[in-house]
Amino acid sequence: MKVSATILSVLSAVALVSAGTFHTPVHKGVRTIPKGYIIEYHEGFQHVQIFKVLEANKVDYQVRQTYKIFNGAAISINSAHDGRTLASLPNVKNVWPIALYSIPRTMAATGNATNPSDHQMTGVDVVQASLGLTGKGIKIGVIDTG
């Protein structure tokens, strides 16, 4: 019984310090911040503990952001280390390069006559033209279910 308990303890310890995974960007052509990484820690580890691991492994880093909901931090490294090296450190679960995404450009509305107005889509233009009603003093709600 003691042997199996010892083996279980060793396996648990190995699981905690096992190498993490370095993830590359999902989409090709995604720009990344050079030497910028998001590090996720194993459960039960906090920022201070991981920062001590980085310092013990001579990783020259700057903290970009720490998180409360996500068990990790965004860092920039100033040394020769890379994301794969960070993933191999004890208690590091995952490492991702910091990806840069752009907000799509919005196009200005052209207002051309081929696009129906709200009044045309709801039939208000017909009521105004044929019955001469303006709707003054009346409130109307339109529910669009899809």
DABELPE-V303209 format. One record per run of one state. SS is the DSSP state (H for helix, E for strand, L for the rest). FROM is the first residue (numbers start at 1). TO is the last residue. If there is no record, write none. Layout:
ss=SS from=FROM to=TO
ss=SS from=FROM to=TO
This chain:
ss=L from=1 to=1
ss=H from=2 to=17
ss=L from=18 to=20
ss=E from=21 to=23
ss=L from=24 to=30
ss=E from=31 to=41
ss=L from=42 to=46
ss=H from=47 to=56
ss=L from=57 to=60
ss=E from=61 to=66
ss=L from=67 to=71
ss=E from=72 to=77
ss=L from=78 to=82
ss=H from=83 to=87
ss=L from=88 to=91
ss=E from=92 to=100
ss=L from=101 to=117
ss=H from=118 to=122
ss=L from=123 to=123
ss=H from=124 to=131
ss=L from=132 to=146
